[in-house]
Amino acid sequence: ALVLAVQRQPAANTVEVVDKVKEMLPKFQEELGLNAQIHVMLDRSASVREAVHDVQLTLGLTIVLVILVIYLFLGRLAATLIPGVAVPISIIATFGAMYVFGYSIDNISLLGLTLAVGLVVDDAIVMLENIVRHVEEGMTPFEAALKGSGEIGFTILSITVSLVAVFIPVLLMGGVVGRIFNEFAVVVTIAIAASALISLTLTPMLAARLPASHEHGHAPKKNLFERGFDRVQAGYRVLLDLALRFRFTVFLIFAASVAATVFMFAAIPKGFFPTEDIGQLSVSTEARQDVSFPAMVELQHQAQRIIERSPHVAHVVSRVGSTGFSGTMNAGSFFVELKPKDQRGELPKVLGDLRRQLSQVPGLSVFITPVQNLRLGGRASKSQYQFVVQGLNKAELDRWAVRLADAMTRDTGVFTGVTTDLQNTALQATVKIDRDKARALGITADQLRSTLYTGFGSRQVSTIYETADSYQVIAEFDPTLNWTADRLDLVRIRAPANGKLIPLSAFATVERTAGPLSINQLGQLPAVTISFDTPAGVSLGDAVQRIDAIKAAEGVPTTISTTFAGTARVFQEALANQGLLLAAAVITIYIVLGILYESFVHPLTILTGLPAAAVGALGALELFRLDLSVIAIIGILMLIGIVKKNAIMMIDVALVRQREEGASAFEAIREACLLRFRPIMMTTLAAIAGTLPIALGAGASSELRQPLGIAVVGGLVVSQLLTLFITPVLYLYMDRLQTGLKGLFRRKPRERRKEGPREGETPVPAPAE
């Protein structure tokens, strides 16, 4: 077979390139005739098309679920359509901005759009619920729209600005991961900004045209869901009063959530990107270093027959010698196309079956790696992750590389598929010439070299020409003989003086030694790359920690330097930035909220729900045995933005009651909690409904999206149960703290009078006691 690889340019679209290539194939087949057949070996657009199709279905399902949640709470079709309109308009505006920025529809942008559906309706829900509440109290829709929009406008502004602030650190994130998620952050930010503009303009205008809900002075009869929600709200009122009564107990629960967050974040396994199942495997094979090419071909055929018989496999392409992983003749590779998911097992089962079956081929090491849509850097290797060992002394480097690789191989609980690119034990035959004897026989070293190359090399001695083709004629020694070093004595060299054939043993000896097949360098230094995979259930973070422990236990000298490469290196960089990214998001939100509310204290009150959300997210990931990957971290960032809006809705009302109406902190926060309970439940359930299809993990490339969905859903569920009670209690503590700080930094009039008037001041008489 001749393999033709077509690679798109960086700015080109994969699907368009594949479509144009496929349009040309029938013409090529027609020109080739019946003597050759063209088969598509690898079509990377198939996984892209399937993933985009599934994300589009998820997007549609998300829109339906969100609108259903709104209808259940409002119970009126006309009112439900108002926030529903915000979804398509926000998405259309986002598509327009994506076109301006040059973005394409891909997994990342569609993931952002799907998550944005649950967020873009929040502002419209909050606005509409406030207007509907005034209508239910007896106002006309027009009056309710004017009053409700005036009351809730600043709240929506606060929610939107603080939610956009979450993505500022993502927009400023550097490195490969930052470039990937920059598009995600831009898409979500644009959608949220568009929804805020719609909720402040279009939503009140449409709400003003709602039909009145009261007829002849009687309120409409409530449906079953509304009656059930009234009971839930009555139960919340009782529990809220208990929480406000036993404040210290609630504060201890908050402190426990903070401690649990710190512990779980440190203990949870850290990963990079989840392993996708796109139905393609990259398999590399390796035999002993002195294997002959015919023997390597036979071993490769044995492995190929095993793969072809597997019930999971659709077709196989085999290649022997000089693969992309190695330039040596003892290596081979397979490209394996798996059957559709509904016709085979899950990816871990497929990998386990193939590895077990291929291990039965004697003399052949096989390494299987699933092909990924996201592969970040790194040298070509037989396994997914790389660990590079370097040193100036080649012998010392080889010794330590073998020692570290052996230690990793023995640790089967953390590593699998451990191999190196060290090729230094190949048997080689060295021909040593006795120059005196050779000179006496009239034989030169060049003559010996030419004879050996003619017999074992690829010397072309002639060409056979036919009508349609030409064929090269290659000279070689009898291929039926087993040409080992011992048989080199059969080689004869013709003496130029008398034309006699002189045996090689007459003037030379053959020695068997071990030597390198290849010498690798990295950064102008000799290097050995140790490749490895991790078993199911073991995260890349665990593997990195174990390698550090092995280095310390083995006592690697300072003359040997080690570093991670490829995916493992990018993972280390991302892991180092995880805590910084989350801290930057929280600090950015605090600064923004401090500016909006002109307070140093109450932004902390708004952020008090984050530990409960983090506990829910990390607990959900642990429950489903998922790593804290980069995708999950992005989900937690989303969660930070979603959860704090509940506190904003409560605290915004409470501050208005205190500052403008003179209510006490207790009365203000209690009234705010009860008043905003319905919109809080509506927005939270809408966010859960918008994320639930992602968390279920159905469809192509769902493994990449699922950790984000699980983190968001788990965090929303737990935070909703806790923040409805923690936030009002901490509001009272923070209000007391703020009052204390004001008293500390503000001098009392009585103290000023005791000091007496300053120079240039008029004495003020003390008021009557």
Protein Blocks (a to p, Z undefined) as FASTA:
>chain_A
ZZddddddfkbcfklmmmmmmmmmmmmmmmnommbccddfbdcklmmmmmmmmmmmmmmm
mmmmmmmmmmmmnopaklmmmmmmmmmmmmmmmmmmmmmnopacdfklmmmmmmmmmmmm
mmmmmmmmmmmmmmmnopafklmmmmmmmmmmmmmmmmmmmmmmmmmmmmmpgcjklmmm
mmmmmmmmmmmmmmmmmmmmmmmmmmmmpccfbeghiacdddfklmmmmmmmmmmmmmmm
mmmmmmmlmmmmmmmmmmmmmmmmmmpccdfbdcddehiacddddddfkbcfklmmmmmm
mmmmmmmmpmkbfbdcddeejifkbccfkbccdddddddfklcccfklmmmmmmmmmmmp
ghiacddddddfbdgehiddfbfbdcddddfblmlmmmmmmmmmmmmmmmmmlgghiacf
bdfkbccddddddfklmmmnopafklmmmmmmmmmmccdfbdcddfkbccdddddddfkb
ccdfklmmmpccddfklopacdfklmpccddddddfbdcdeehiacddddddddehiafk
lmmmmmmmmmmmnopafkbccddehjllmmmmmmmmmmmmmmmmmmmmmmmmmmmnopak
lmmmmmmmmmmmmmmmmmmmmmnopacdfklmmmmmmmmmmmmmmmmmmmmmmmmmmmmn
opafklmmmmmmmmmmmmmmmmmmmmmmmmmmmmnopaehklmmmmmmmmmmmmmmmmmm
mmmmmmmmmmmmmmmmmmmmmmmmpccfklmmmnopaehiacdddddZZ
